[in-house]
Each structure stands twice: as structure tokens, then as C-alpha cells.
Amino acid sequence: MVTRPNSTSFGFSGRRARFEHDTLDQNSRAKQLQQVHQLLKQKSLQTTHALRNYLLRQGFELDMPRFEDCSELISPNTDDRSLTASLLADHLSPDIASFLIRILLSQLSISDFEGYRNRFADLFEFTREACSGTLPDYIPELAKADPRSFGMAVCSIDGQRFGFGNQSDAFSVQSVVKPLNYALALSLNGESFVHHHVGREPSGRRFNELALNADNRPHNPMINAGAIMCCSLIRPGMSVEDRFDLINRYWSSAIGDQACGFDSDVYQSELKTAERNFALAKLMQDHHAFPEGSDVSEALDLYFRCCSMTLDCRSLSVVAASLANGGVCPLTGHRIAESTNVRNTLSLMLSCGMYDFSGEYAFTVGLPAKSGVSGAMMIVIPGVCGIALWSPLLDRQGNSVRGVEFSRRLVKAFPFHVFAGVTR
């Protein structure tokens, strides 16, 4: 029997990640500041306004939390001042100075930001022409979406951002909630306990089909049965409200300490049309798949609440970028998931993230991705960026038509397929 570990030893802490151990002696600190000063001079960025405009051209938003320590140097409200050595010493922490050196040396995942953005803009416009598919009608609230809506946003692992179309329109995340909830369940319980209750194989079946694997467990966390199981593993001793608050805070940490929304109409619509999910939960309960002492109705309620969370493409792209960055949110520099848990999450997104189209998607696109029946989709390009798309028209598998079409065009334009390197 696999027992639940002491969950107090697991969890997200929003702690510093990449730079948390940076401590510089006086000599090293002086050399660091001198390098910043020299690089600014070489690039003719010797005033606060020049530096601010340079960061904007590189795709950085000046209110990014990582820039908080140097806000007096780059804020639009700051008077133009000369970037003297003393001013840099007063306003650049070792963390920001190190980050600024990488920016000035073009040591970023997207070095040619403008060219990269322009190519994505072309892909977005070409993809707009894909207008087949249908709106999901089994969740009535989702059928009310405007079929013409199409948004996309990109966030690099360094925090560079751009987007197009309806990038700021909110939508319910639906099944796109599953990867991060799985990562949270891993953090709280450990891999062994989680996978005693949910498998990690593609099912080859519809996302809500009444079927379990040979061990009478959900096939994987990326389908409904597995996601319901993961919800049962997230702090089962707490109330549903407190568990949902925990998940909200976890998602908030992954999008750069911004708030998530909630669509109560979608939640009510989910409850009224949930016969299939109730049947899945009953099937798992009959086969004793849930951990001992689980309240199945609470797990279902938590799952419906999670599906009804709302984000826009801009926020969702930061979630994808946090996964692309090994579990570190690029906007804050804080770790939100251990790298091993991120590896496991991306592996299942690659093999199981696109419903019963997952094998074909892995073959033709070769990137970790997760879709939802609201038309939401996130794509992770490890070590480069995260991409979020939203277009409500779905194909027969329940994936966004435009999301899949954009993915195909993406790997034709860039060598992003996981095995692209072997053909170069």
C-alpha cells in the first residue's frame, strides 16, 4: 500500500530560484557594476530614458516584478538622468545587475525580438483563415462564445512578451488547468503516491470516456478522470473553498503574482451538465481508486471550480513560460515547481495533452501542449518561451482548430519540434 507522505514537506513557496544564492563580495560587486556601466556606454544607453526605451524594444514590460528594485531607473515617471556609477550602485541589486548584463549582451532566449515578433505576427494572420470547427454545446455557457475570437500571446523564459488579436479577453481555462494541478499534486504528495492513483499512459480515448486502465485507475492526469483524481489529492483535509484558494494562489504565482478570475456562470453550467464526470467519479469510487478517506463529491466540485477559472492569453502564456523555464516564473524569478515535477508534467503534456489527438500532435508538432474545450491552448517550447492561444471553434477531438493549425505552422517556420535537432 502506498501511503500519503507528510504533505508539510512539500509545496510551493514562491521562493527565489535562479538568483536565490547570489551573494557577492565587495570586489565582485564592484566588477559587476563596472561591467554594467561599460556595456551601457558601449550601447550609448547612458541615460535613464535611453535604458527604458531599450528594454521596451527588447520586449520587456517595465512593470515586470523583477524590475521592481530598479523602478526608479526605468519608470516612465522618472526624470531623465545620467546613469552614473553611483546611481547604478544605488539602484541595481546583484540580481538585477546580473539580469541587465545578460540583456545588454543579448544572452536571451529571444535575441532578435523584433524579427521573432514579426514572424509570429505572420503565422497568426495566416492561422486566422482557419475558420472551420464548431462551438461546444454540451456546456451551454461555452456555446455563447464569439466564434470569430482569436488571441495569442507569447512570453519568453526571460520575460519578453508580445501578443496579437484578442490577447486580453478572458476565457475559462477548462482542461488547460490540468497540467499545473498535476504539478501541484506532485508537490504536495510526491510522485509515487500520485501515480499509485493515476496512470501516465495515453488513453487513446475521448477525454471523458467511461474507461480506466488495467489497474482500474485513470489513464493519465490530462483527461477528466485523472484530473478529478488529482483534485482529490490536493489538501483533502481542507474545505473545498480553502483548497480552491490554494490552487488559485498557486496559479497566481505561476502568472507573476497576478490574480486569476472565476466565471460563476460557467461553474453553474458545468454542474448542470456533469453527468459524464459524475459517472467517471462513481466508476473510480467503485474500483477503490481514490485515496482512503476521499470525499468524491468534494473532488468533483473542486474540479468544476478549477475548470471555471478565467485567464487571458497574456497570463496563460506566463504559465507556459514558467514550465518552459523549468518551474521558474520569468516575471518574478520565483520557483513555483521543482524541476523534476516540471519534467514529469511536460512529458505528460507531450504524450497526453491533446485528448485523443495527442499521438498525432506529438508526431507532427512535437511540443508539450494542453488544450481545453473553451478553445484555450498553451504550448511549451522548453528553454525558449510559452505560447497561449484562444479560439473557441473546436475540431472533433475538442481541440482549438486555430490552435492546432498555428502549431503546425510554427514548427514549419522554426526548428522547435522536440526532435528537430536530429534532422539539421
N, C-alpha and C positions, 0 to 999 in steps of 0.2 A: 504493500500500500504506500502510495506517495502522500506524504503529509505536507501541509502548508508550512513554509518556513516562517520564522519570525519576521513579519512584514515591516517592523520598525527599522530593520536593517536595509530596507530597500526604499526607493522612491526618488522623486526628482527634488532637487534642492535649489535650482536656479543659481548654482554657484558659478564662479568664474571658471573658464575652461582653458582655452589656449594660452592665456596670459596669467593664469592664476599663480604661477610660481615665479613670475618675473620679479626679481629683486636685483637692483643694480648698485654696485658700489659707486662712490663718488667719481672715480676716474672713468668708469664705463658710462655713467650717466652723462658726463661732460662730452665724451666722444659721440654718444648718441645724438645729443643736441647739436653738436658741431656738424654732424653728417646731415641732419635736417636743414640746418642753416645753409650749408653748401649746396644741397640739392635745390632748395628754393631759389637760391641765387642763379644756379645754372639754368633753371627753367624760367627765369625772370618773374618769379612769384614772390616778390619782396614786400607786398602789402597784404593786409587782411582781405581786401576786396578781390585782389588777384587770386589768392588762395581759395577763397569761397567760390569764385566762378570756375576755377579749375576743377574743384571737387564736383560741382554740378555737371560739368562737361564729362566727367568720368562716370556719371550715373549715380552719384551719391545724393541722398536727401539729407539736408543739413540738420534736420531734427531727429536723425537716427540716434537711438540711445547711446551708441558707442561714442558719439561725438559730444556727449554732454559735458565732459570735462574740459573741452576746448571751445565751448559755445561762444565765449567772449571773443574768440579769434575769427569765427566764421558766421556768426549770426548776422542776418540781413540788417538788424537794427544797430550794429556796431559801426562806429565811425571808422573811416579808412585810416589805418595806422601802419607804420613801417614795422615789418617783422624782425625786430632786433633780437639779438641773442638773449637779452634779459627778458623780453616779452615772451619768447618761446619757453624759456626756463620756468616762467611763472604759470604758464597755461597749458603746457604739454606734459601729461603724465607719461611714465615709461611705456605704458600700454598704447596710448595714442601716438606717441613719437614713433614707436616701432611700426604701427599700422600706417602712419603717414610716410615713413621711409619706403614701405612696400608699394604704396600708391605712387609715389614720385619715381620709383624705379620701374614702374609698370609691371610689377610682380603680382598681377591679379589674374583671377581665372578668366576674366574678360578684359584683355589688354586693349583691343581696338573696340571700344564701347560703341562708338557711333556706327561703325561698319556692321557690327554684330546686330545692333538695334535695327538698322535699315534692312538687313536680310530677314530678320524676323517679321518686320512690317510687311515685306513682300509675301512671306509664307502665310501670314494672317489674312491678307487680302485675297490670295488665291483660294484659301480654305473657305472663305466666306461664301464662295459659289456653291459649296456643297450644302444643298438645302433639302435633301430627302429626309426620311425618317418621320416619326410620329411623337406626339406628346404622351407621356404615361397617363393613363386614365384610371388605373386601379387605386391611385392615391389622388382623390379629386382635387386637392389644392395644387398639386403639381401640374395638373392639366390646364390650369389657369395661366401658365407662363406664356410670355410672348415668344412665339416660335422664331421670330427674327433676331432675338437677343443673341449676342455673341461677344464675349470678352476674353481677354487673355492678359496675363501678367507674368513677368519673369523677375526672379531675384537671384543674384549670383551668390556664391558662398562667401563673398567679401561684402555683400550688402548693396551692390549696384542693382538698380531697379529700372524697369520700364514696362509699359503696357499699352494696350490698344482696345478700342471698342468699349463695351460695357464692363470695363475692368473694375469699376467701383460699385456695381449693382450687387446687392446682397442676394444670396440663394441659400437654401438648406443644403447642408453637406451630404446628407443621406449616407451612402456606403463609403464615401471618402473619409468618414470618421474612423473606419475600421483599422487602418494601419497604426495610427497613433494610439488608439485604445489598446491595441495588442501590445505596443511598446510599453505602455503604462502597466498593463497586466504583468508583463515580464519583469518590470522594475519592482513591482510590489510583491511578486510571488516567486520569481526565479523561473528559468527555462524549463526545468524538469517538471515542476508542479503544473505549469501552464499546459505543457504538451502531454501530460497524463490525461488531460481533459479535452484537448482539441488536437487534431492531427495537423500535418503540414504537407499534405499531398493535394494536387489539383483534383477537383471532383469530376470535371468533365460534364457537369450537370448544371441546370439552371441555379441561380443564386439562392432561390427559395424552395428548391425541390425537397420533398419529404424523403430524405435519404441520409444515412450515416455510413461511416466506413466499416471495415470488417471488425473493428473493435467496438462498434456501436458508439462512436464518438463523431463529432463534426469533422468533416474532411480537413478544414483549414480555417483560420480566423478571418478570411476575406469574404466568406459567404455568410448568409444570415445566421445560420445555426452556430457557426463558430464565433461570430460577433456577439451573439446573445450569451454564449458561454464566457467570452472574455469579460462581458459586463458583470457576470456573476462572480468573477474573480477579483473585481475592484472593490476593496474595502467592504466585504459583505456584512460586517458588523455595524456599519453606519446606516443612517436613514438614506432613502433614495435621494432626498434633497441634498444631503451633505455629500453623497457620492457624486452626484451630478455637479455640485460646486467644485469638488476636487478635479473632475475631468475638465470643467471649464477653465480652472486655473492652470491646468497642465497645457491645454491648448493655447491659453493666453501667453504662457511662457514661450511656446513654440512660434508665435507670430510676433514676438518682440514686445511683450508686455502690453498688448492691446486687448481690449475687451471683445469677447465673442457675443454674437446676438442669439436670439431664440425666437422661432416662429411658432407661436401657440396654435395658430390655425393649422399648420402642418402637423403639429403634435396631435391635435384632436382628430385630424383626418387619418393619421397613422393608426390611432386607437380604434377608429370605427371600421377600418378595412384590414385588420391584422389577423384574420382567421388563419392564414398560412403560417405566420410567425407563432401564433399560439399553438398550432398543431406541431410545429417543429419543437417548441419547448416541451410539449407533452410527450412527444416521441423520445426526446433526450431524457426526460424525467423517468419514463417507463423503463429505460435501459440503464438507469442509475449513472448517467453520465455527469451530472452536476456534482460539485464537491458536497461533502456531507454538511447538512445544515443549511443549504442554499434555499433562499426564498425565490422560487421561479418567477412568480408574478412581479416581484421587485426587479429581477434581472431584465424582464421584458419591458417594464416601464422605463428603466434606465436606458435601455437600448433605443426605445422610441424617442426619448428626450434627446439622446445623442444625435440621432438622425435629423432632429429638428433644429439643431444648432445652425446658425447662419454666419457666413463669411462672405467676402467678395474675393475676386481673383487676386487682388493685391495681397490680402492677408494669407490666402491659401498658398500663394507662391512662396511665402516665407516659411510656411510649414515644410513644403517640399525642399526648400533650400536648407533648412535645418537638418533634414535627413541626408541631403547631398553633402553636407558639411560634417558628417559623422556624428550628428547629435548635438551640434553647437549652433545656436541661433545666430545668424550672421549680423542681425541688427543690434544685439546686446552683447555678444561674446559669451553668453552663458550656456552651459551644458544642460540640455533638457533630457537627454537619454544617453546611456552608456553605449560605447561604440559597438560592443557585441550585440546588444539589443537592436541597434540600428541595422547591423549586418543581417540579422535574422528577419527583421521587418522588410528590408529591401529584397531579400531572397524570396519571400512570400509574395511581395508585390509583383516581382518579375514572373513568378510561376502561376500565381492565382489571382492577380489584381483586377483582371478584366473579364470577370464572370466566365462563361463557357467559351469565350473568345481568347482566353489567356494564352493558350498554346500558339495560336496564330499570331497574336500580338507579339509574343516573345520571339517568334521566328522572324517576322517582318520588321519589327521595330527594335526589339531587343533592349528595352529600357524598363526599369521598375515604374509601374503606374498603378493608379487606382481610380476607378470611375464610380459614379453614383447616378441613380435614376432621376435626379434633378437636372442632369446634364452637366454636373460638375466633374472635373477630372484633374488630377495632379500627376505630373511626370517628374521623375527624379533623374538628373544626369549627375552621377556621383563625381565629386570633385570639381564640378563646374557650376551648376545652378539648379533651381527648382522652377517648374513651369506650372501654372494653373490656367485652366480653360473652363468656360461655362457657355454651353449652348444647349437648350432644352430638348431639341429634336434627337430622338434615340433610334438606334438600329434595333434589329430583332433580339439581340442579346442584352439590350438595356444600356448600351454604351452611347455616349455622345457621338453622333455622326461626324460632326466637325472636329471633335477631339481626336478621333481615330484618323481622320483624313490629315489633320495637321501633323500628327505623329509620323505618318508615312512620309510626308513631305520633309519633315525635319531631318530624318535620318538619311534622306537622299541629298540634302543640302549640306549636312555636317556629318563627320565620322563619329557619331555618338552611339551607334549600336554597340552593345557590350562586347561583341567580337569583331568590331571594325578593324582593330589593330592587326588581326591575322591576315587581312587582305590587302594591307597597304604595302 
